[in-house]
Amino acid sequence: MAASLSVSRLLVSSPNTLALSTNTSLFPTAKTLASKPSFTSLPLKLHHHPKPLKFSTTTKSTISASIAVGERLPDATLSYFDASGELQTTTISDLTKNKKAILFAVPGAFTPTCSQKHLPGFVEKSQELKAKGVDTIACISVNDAFVMKAWKEDLKINDEVLLLSDGNGDFTKAIGCELDLSDKPVGLGVRSRRYALLAEDGIVKLLNLEEGGAFTFSGAEDILKAL
């Protein structure tokens, strides 16, 4: 009776001091204790530790070609002018059979990146590449042989790099590296994506294929690092 009166006085005098649920018993049974979690009288402090954000440093490439590492290069005929000014032809098979060959392609002769960085880089590093066992270094472009000859003379290239014309784009199409620039105001039409590949006895060992005409990892230094 005394306990009931004390609780009544507490509820009446300080209604905000203690809030009791109608479902809560002042004297819990053993069953209640077993089914309800117990709490200490000390306030609980919950610390939220957010997980650190993770950012991907790589993106999945959507670039693809008909040729892949481990496959044999398709044969095709390419043309060029020799040192005496005579028009000659060669084949992919001749360039790569029993040889370690680097074939790199540019979207177009006389275009800025191709003339200032890509081709000059291979000319500059040609001796280092050959010291690593490379037999052939050839630049391929969907330009006619006359344009390739003029480009070679303009850049004062000797025999460091062989400049080859894939005039009709036959080889470029065979490996699935066409680059359609028909919508560009300079009227380039269908050319080749920029790439650099290493082939041994005609088998592709390395293929660095750029997005369109970008120049990020198809240079001479990139091939040197892979050798």
VOBA-1610 file (N, C-alpha, C; in pm, whole numbers, padded with zeros to 5 digits, always signed):
BEGIN
Met+00085-00121+00000Met+00000+00000+00000Met+00087+00124+00000Ala+00197+00122+00081Ala+00289+00236+00089Ala+00357+00261-00043Ala+00395+00149-00112Ala+00462+00163-00241Ala+00369+00225-00344Ser+00239+00187-00345Ser+00142+00241-00439Ser+00122+00389-00417Leu+00114+00432-00289Leu+00096+00573-00258Leu+00214+00656-00303Ser+00336+00600-00285Ser+00458+00674-00322Ser+00463+00695-00473Val+00425+00594-00546Val+00424+00606-00690Val+00319+00705-00737Ser+00200+00701-00673Ser+00092+00792-00708Ser+00135+00936-00686Arg+00198+00963-00568Arg+00244+01099-00540Arg+00344+01145-00645Leu+00434+01052-00687Leu+00537+01086-00785Leu+00476+01122-00921Leu+00375+01046-00960Leu+00309+01071-01088Leu+00232+01202-01087Val+00166+01233-00974Val+00084+01354-00966Val+00171+01478-00955Ser+00275+01472-00868Ser+00355+01591-00843Ser+00452+01623-00956Ser+00503+01522-01023Ser+00601+01547-01129Ser+00569+01464-01252Pro+00467+01503-01325Pro+00422+01422-01439Pro+00528+01413-01548Asn+00620+01512-01556Asn+00721+01508-01662Asn+00847+01436-01619Thr+00855+01403-01491Thr+00977+01341-01439Thr+00987+01197-01479Leu+00876+01126-01477Leu+00877+00984-01506Leu+00761+00949-01597Ala+00792+00886-01710Ala+00687+00844-01803Ala+00685+00694-01805Leu+00569+00635-01772Leu+00557+00490-01767Leu+00463+00443-01875Ser+00503+00341-01949Ser+00416+00281-02048Ser+00311+00200-01979Thr+00195+00196-02038Thr+00086+00116-01980Thr+00118-00031-01988Asn+00213-00065-02077Asn+00250-00206-02091Asn+00371-00242-02006Thr+00423-00145-01929Thr+00542-00169-01848Thr+00501-00199-01706Ser+00553-00305-01651Ser+00524-00342-01513Ser+00631-00285-01422Leu+00587-00235-01306Leu+00684-00183-01208Leu+00763-00296-01146Phe+00704-00413-01145Phe+00770-00528-01086Phe+00777-00639-01190Pro+00878-00635-01282Pro+00885-00733-01392Pro+00907-00873-01341Thr+00848-00965-01413Thr+00865-01106-01378Thr+00989-01159-01446Ala+01024-01280-01413Ala+01141-01344-01476Ala+01121-01359-01625Lys+00997-01387-01666Lys+00966-01402-01808Lys+00988-01271-01882Thr+00947-01159-01819Thr+00963-01028-01881Thr+01109-00994-01896Leu+01187-01024-01791Leu+01330-00994-01796Leu+01399-01073-01907Ala+01353-01194-01929Ala+01416-01279-02030Ala+01386-01232-02171Ser+01266-01170-02191Ser+01225-01131-02326Ser+01258-00988-02360Lys+01287-00904-02259Lys+01314-00763-02284Lys+01462-00736-02265Pro+01524-00653-02351Pro+01664-00617-02330Pro+01677-00528-02209Ser+01785-00542-02137Ser+01808-00461-02018Ser+01900-00346-02053Phe+01880-00234-01985Phe+01961-00116-02010Phe+02016-00065-01879Thr+02134-00014-01881Thr+02190+00044-01761Thr+02133+00184-01744Ser+02151+00239-01627Ser+02100+00372-01601Ser+02185+00479-01666Leu+02310+00442-01711Leu+02395+00541-01775Leu+02351+00564-01918Pro+02357+00689-01964Pro+02317+00715-02103Pro+02415+00651-02201Leu+02362+00596-02310Leu+02444+00532-02412Leu+02478+00633-02520Lys+02603+00632-02560Lys+02646+00718-02669Lys+02681+00632-02789Leu+02608+00652-02896Leu+02631+00576-03018Leu+02718+00658-03111His+02828+00599-03151His+02920+00668-03241His+02906+00610-03380His+02879+00696-03475His+02865+00653-03615His+02995+00681-03689His+03057+00574-03740His+03181+00588-03814His+03153+00564-03962Pro+03137+00668-04039Pro+03107+00646-04181Pro+03224+00581-04253Lys+03192+00493-04348Lys+03295+00428-04426Lys+03356+00529-04523Pro+03488+00523-04541Pro+03550+00618-04634Pro+03502+00595-04776Leu+03489+00704-04852Leu+03445+00693-04990Leu+03557+00636-05074Lys+03522+00551-05167Lys+03619+00491-05256Lys+03589+00535-05399Phe+03690+00584-05464Phe+03675+00629-05601Phe+03757+00539-05691Ser+03698+00498-05800Ser+03770+00414-05896Ser+03866+00500-05975Thr+03988+00450-05991Thr+04088+00523-06068Thr+04098+00472-06210Thr+04020+00371-06241Thr+04021+00317-06376Thr+03880+00307-06428Thr+03867+00318-06556Thr+03737+00301-06619Thr+03745+00191-06722Lys+03640+00118-06734Lys+03639+00009-06829Lys+03637+00064-06971Ser+03733+00019-07049Ser+03743+00069-07185Ser+03637+00003-07274Thr+03579+00085-07360Thr+03481+00033-07454Thr+03540+00020-07594Ile+03672+00050-07604Ile+03738+00044-07734Ile+03765-00102-07768Ser+03739-00138-07892Ser+03765-00274-07934Ser+03808-00275-08080Ala+03870-00385-08119Ala+03913-00403-08257Ala+03887-00548-08296Ser+03900-00576-08424Ser+03880-00714-08470Ser+04000-00802-08435Ile+04115-00739-08412Ile+04236-00812-08377Ile+04259-00802-08227Ala+04322-00903-08169Ala+04348-00903-08026Ala+04483-00967-08000Val+04534-00944-07881Val+04661-01004-07842Val+04649-01156-07849Gly+04750-01218-07907Gly+04750-01363-07922Gly+04702-01411-08057Glu+04649-01318-08138Glu+04599-01355-08270Glu+04699-01318-08379Arg+04685-01383-08493Arg+04773-01354-08606Arg+04717-01236-08687Leu+04807-01149-08726Leu+04766-01035-08806Leu+04719-01081-08944Pro+04611-01022-08996Pro+04569-01055-09132Pro+04668-00997-09232Asp+04682-01062-09346Asp+04777-01011-09445Asp+04711-00901-09527Ala+04793-00810-09574Ala+04745-00700-09656Ala+04866-00642-09728Thr+04839-00576-09841Thr+04946-00514-09919Thr+04949-00363-09894Leu+05068-00313-09864Leu+05088-00171-09837Leu+05192-00118-09936Ser+05189+00012-09960Ser+05281+00069-10059Ser+05365+00180-09998Tyr+05480+00208-10066Tyr+05571+00312-10021Tyr+05668+00345-10134Phe+05735+00457-10123Phe+05839+00494-10218Phe+05974+00465-10155Asp+06060+00396-10229Asp+06193+00366-10174Asp+06286+00487-10189Ala+06412+00469-10150Ala+06508+00579-10149Ala+06535+00636-10288Ser+06516+00554-10390Ser+06540+00601-10528Ser+06415+00660-10592Gly+06306+00667-10514Gly+06184+00727-10566Gly+06094+00631-10642Glu+06123+00501-10631Glu+06043+00400-10699Glu+05930+00351-10606Leu+05811+00337-10663Leu+05697+00287-10585Leu+05713+00138-10561Gln+05706+00098-10436Gln+05721-00042-10397Gln+05599-00087-10316Thr+05584-00216-10305Thr+05479-00273-10219Thr+05541-00375-10125Thr+05477-00392-10013Thr+05517-00494-09917Thr+05391-00548-09854Thr+05405-00655-09779Thr+05289-00715-09713Thr+05313-00722-09563Ile+05206-00734-09491Ile+05215-00751-09346Ile+05295-00877-09315Ser+05275-00979-09395Ser+05349-01105-09376Ser+05499-01083-09390Asp+05540-01007-09493Asp+05683-00980-09514Asp+05741-00898-09400Leu+05663-00807-09347Leu+05710-00719-09240Leu+05726-00790-09106Thr+05652-00899-09088Thr+05646-00961-08955Thr+05697-01105-08948Lys+05711-01172-09061Lys+05750-01313-09059Lys+05890-01331-09002Asn+05899-01414-08897Asn+06025-01440-08829Asn+06092-01313-08777Lys+06012-01213-08749Lys+06064-01084-08702Lys+05984-01034-08581Lys+06048-00945-08510Lys+05979-00870-08406Lys+05952-00733-08467Ala+05825-00701-08485Ala+05788-00579-08558Ala+05696-00490-08476Ile+05719-00361-08488Ile+05630-00261-08430Ile+05556-00194-08545Leu+05425-00201-08541Leu+05341-00132-08638Leu+05258-00030-08561Phe+05268+00095-08600Phe+05184+00196-08535Phe+05111+00275-08642Ala+04993+00319-08607Ala+04907+00387-08705Ala+04872+00527-08657Val+04853+00614-08753Val+04814+00753-08725Val+04689+00785-08807Pro+04605+00876-08759Pro+04486+00915-08836Pro+04518+00984-08968Gly+04632+01054-08974Gly+04662+01121-09100Gly+04799+01185-09104Ala+04864+01174-09218Ala+04991+01243-09241Ala+04970+01393-09232Phe+05071+01463-09183Phe+05072+01609-09171Phe+04978+01662-09063Thr+04903+01577-08996Thr+04817+01626-08888Thr+04903+01655-08764Pro+04860+01747-08679Pro+04948+01798-08572Pro+05011+01694-08479Thr+04928+01614-08411Thr+04983+01518-08315Thr+05069+01414-08384Cys+05027+01370-08500Cys+05102+01268-08574Cys+05239+01321-08616Ser+05244+01446-08659Ser+05368+01506-08709Ser+05460+01556-08599Gln+05402+01599-08488Gln+05482+01661-08383Gln+05522+01565-08271Lys+05442+01459-08251Lys+05469+01370-08137Lys+05482+01222-08175His+05378+01168-08239His+05373+01023-08256His+05488+00970-08342Leu+05493+01012-08467Leu+05598+00965-08557Leu+05738+01008-08512Pro+05760+01133-08476Pro+05893+01172-08429Pro+05942+01093-08308Gly+05848+01054-08222Gly+05886+00975-08105Gly+05948+00842-08143Phe+05892+00776-08244Phe+05946+00647-08288Phe+06078+00665-08364Val+06091+00776-08434Val+06218+00805-08502Val+06328+00825-08397Glu+06296+00902-08295Glu+06392+00931-08188Glu+06434+00806-08112Lys+06340+00716-08087Lys+06367+00598-08006Lys+06398+00474-08091Ser+06415+00491-08219Ser+06433+00375-08308Ser+06554+00289-08271Gln+06666+00352-08235Gln+06785+00276-08200Gln+06766+00199-08069Glu+06699+00260-07974Glu+06671+00192-07848Glu+06578+00073-07869Leu+06479+00091-07956Leu+06386-00017-07985Leu+06457-00133-08056Lys+06544-00099-08149Lys+06616-00204-08222Lys+06717-00274-08132Ala+06769-00201-08033Ala+06859-00263-07936Ala+06785-00365-07849Lys+06654-00351-07842Lys+06570-00446-07767Lys+06526-00563-07853Gly+06578-00570-07976Gly+06546-00683-08063Gly+06441-00658-08168Val+06396-00534-08182Val+06295-00501-08283Val+06361-00495-08421Asp+06303-00566-08517Asp+06358-00569-08653Asp+06296-00465-08744Thr+06166-00440-08724Thr+06092-00351-08814Thr+06011-00250-08734Ile+06019-00124-08774Ile+05933-00019-08718Ile+05864+00047-08836Ala+05733+00040-08840Ala+05659+00092-08954Ala+05539+00175-08909Cys+05520+00286-08977Cys+05406+00374-08952Cys+05306+00354-09066Ile+05181+00327-09031Ile+05076+00301-09129Ile+04971+00412-09122Ser+04930+00459-09239Ser+04826+00562-09243Ser+04738+00540-09366Val+04612+00576-09351Val+04520+00569-09465Val+04538+00697-09546Asn+04654+00706-09607Asn+04689+00812-09702Asn+04753+00743-09822Asp+04755+00809-09936Asp+04821+00747-10051Asp+04972+00757-10037Ala+05044+00678-10115Ala+05189+00670-10104Ala+05258+00802-10136Phe+05199+00884-10223Phe+05258+01012-10257Phe+05256+01107-10136Val+05146+01105-10062Val+05136+01187-09941Val+05235+01138-09836Met+05248+01007-09821Met+05341+00951-09722Met+05485+00987-09759Lys+05516+00988-09888Lys+05650+01026-09933Lys+05679+01173-09900Ala+05584+01260-09927Ala+05601+01402-09898Ala+05614+01426-09748Trp+05540+01350-09669Trp+05545+01364-09523Trp+05682+01322-09471Lys+05734+01213-09525Lys+05866+01165-09486Lys+05973+01269-09517Glu+05965+01328-09634Glu+06063+01430-09674Glu+06049+01555-09588Asp+05927+01591-09554Asp+05902+01711-09474Asp+05962+01696-09334Leu+05954+01575-09278Leu+06007+01549-09144Leu+06153+01505-09146Lys+06209+01494-09268Lys+06351+01456-09285Lys+06380+01321-09219Ile+06296+01224-09248Ile+06313+01088-09195Ile+06392+01006-09296Asn+06486+00928-09247Asn+06564+00841-09335Asn+06507+00700-09330Asp+06582+00606-09276Asp+06532+00468-09270Asp+06499+00425-09127Glu+06486+00522-09035Glu+06454+00487-08896Glu+06317+00420-08886Val+06222+00474-08961Val+06084+00423-08962Val+06038+00412-09106Leu+05972+00302-09139Leu+05917+00283-09272Leu+05776+00341-09276Leu+05752+00436-09366Leu+05620+00497-09378Leu+05541+00425-09487Leu+05430+00365-09446Leu+05352+00280-09536Leu+05213+00336-09561Ser+05171+00323-09686Ser+05038+00368-09725Ser+04939+00252-09726Asp+04833+00268-09647Asp+04719+00176-09653Asp+04607+00255-09721Gly+04636+00295-09844Gly+04553+00392-09915Gly+04405+00362-09918Asn+04368+00237-09939Asn+04226+00200-09945Asn+04172+00155-09809Gly+04259+00155-09709Gly+04216+00116-09574Gly+04192-00033-09558Asp+04249-00115-09646Asp+04223-00259-09640Asp+04273-00322-09510Phe+04396-00290-09473Phe+04451-00347-09349Phe+04379-00289-09228Thr+04353-00160-09231Thr+04283-00093-09120Thr+04146-00156-09096Lys+04074-00184-09203Lys+03942-00248-09190Lys+03955-00392-09142Ala+04060-00461-09190Ala+04077-00603-09153Ala+04100-00622-09004Ile+04161-00523-08938Ile+04184-00535-08794Ile+04081-00455-08714Gly+03983-00397-08783Gly+03873-00329-08714Gly+03911-00199-08647Cys+03999-00122-08711Cys+04045+00003-08650Cys+04005+00127-08729Glu+03895+00119-08803Glu+03851+00236-08879Glu+03809+00350-08787Leu+03833+00471-08833Leu+03795+00592-08761Leu+03723+00683-08860Asp+03593+00696-08844Asp+03513+00775-08937Asp+03516+00922-08899Leu+03586+01000-08979Leu+03597+01144-08956Leu+03523+01223-09064Ser+03423+01159-09124Ser+03349+01222-09235Ser+03277+01349-09192Asp+03242+01359-09065Asp+03167+01475-09018Asp+03257+01593-08985Lys+03389+01574-08997Lys+03481+01684-08967Lys+03490+01779-09087Pro+03501+01909-09061Pro+03501+02006-09172Pro+03622+01997-09264Val+03732+01933-09216Val+03851+01923-09302Val+03840+01807-09401Gly+03735+01726-09392Gly+03709+01623-09491Gly+03808+01507-09491Leu+03836+01454-09373Leu+03931+01343-09363Leu+03871+01209-09405Gly+03740+01197-09401Gly+03678+01070-09440Gly+03706+00960-09339Val+03717+00837-09386Val+03745+00723-09298Val+03895+00701-09291Arg+03950+00709-09172Arg+04093+00692-09149Arg+04116+00576-09051Ser+04230+00580-08984Ser+04263+00475-08887Ser+04268+00534-08747Arg+04224+00454-08651Arg+04246+00492-08512Arg+04396+00495-08487Arg+04435+00570-08387Arg+04575+00569-08347Arg+04602+00444-08262Tyr+04707+00373-08293Tyr+04744+00256-08214Tyr+04892+00226-08232Ala+04942+00139-08148Ala+05076+00083-08164Ala+05067-00062-08123Leu+05122-00151-08205Leu+05120-00293-08172Leu+05257-00353-08191Leu+05282-00456-08114Leu+05406-00533-08125Leu+05368-00673-08169Ala+05429-00718-08278Ala+05401-00852-08330Ala+05531-00931-08340Glu+05523-01057-08306Glu+05638-01147-08319Glu+05596-01261-08410Asp+05665-01271-08524Asp+05632-01371-08625Asp+05483-01365-08662Gly+05431-01244-08669Gly+05294-01222-08712Gly+05189-01232-08603Ile+05230-01272-08481Ile+05135-01284-08370Ile+05140-01158-08285Val+05024-01102-08256Val+05016-00979-08176Val+05052-01008-08030Lys+05154-00939-07981Lys+05197-00954-07842Lys+05152-00837-07755Leu+05131-00724-07818Leu+05088-00604-07747Leu+05005-00519-07842Leu+04896-00465-07791Leu+04811-00378-07872Leu+04763-00262-07786Asn+04815-00144-07814Asn+04773-00022-07746Asn+04687+00058-07843Leu+04557+00046-07825Leu+04461+00109-07915Leu+04399+00230-07848Glu+04413+00344-07913Glu+04364+00470-07857Glu+04218+00493-07891Glu+04155+00583-07816Glu+04019+00628-07845Glu+04029+00732-07957Gly+03992+00691-08076Gly+03999+00782-08190Gly+04142+00824-08218Gly+04163+00954-08218Gly+04296+01008-08246Gly+04372+01049-08122Ala+04325+01011-08004Ala+04393+01047-07879Ala+04534+00989-07878Phe+04622+01053-07802Phe+04761+01008-07793Phe+04799+01000-07646Thr+04776+00882-07586Thr+04800+00866-07442Thr+04896+00752-07409Phe+04889+00641-07481Phe+04975+00528-07446Phe+05019+00446-07568Ser+05028+00510-07682Ser+05069+00440-07804Ser+05201+00494-07859Gly+05276+00562-07774Gly+05403+00620-07816Gly+05520+00524-07804Ala+05634+00567-07851Ala+05755+00483-07848Ala+05795+00447-07705Glu+05781+00541-07613Glu+05816+00515-07474Glu+05731+00403-07415Asp+05604+00401-07452Asp+05514+00297-07400Asp+05555+00159-07450Ile+05598+00151-07574Ile+05643+00022-07629Ile+05775-00018-07565Leu+05865+00078-07548Leu+05994+00048-07484Leu+05975-00013-07345Lys+05882+00042-07269Lys+05856-00008-07135Lys+05806-00152-07136Ala+05739-00189-07244Ala+05680-00324-07254Ala+05779-00429-07303Leu+05889-00384-07362Leu+05985-00479-07419Leu+06076-00539-07310
//
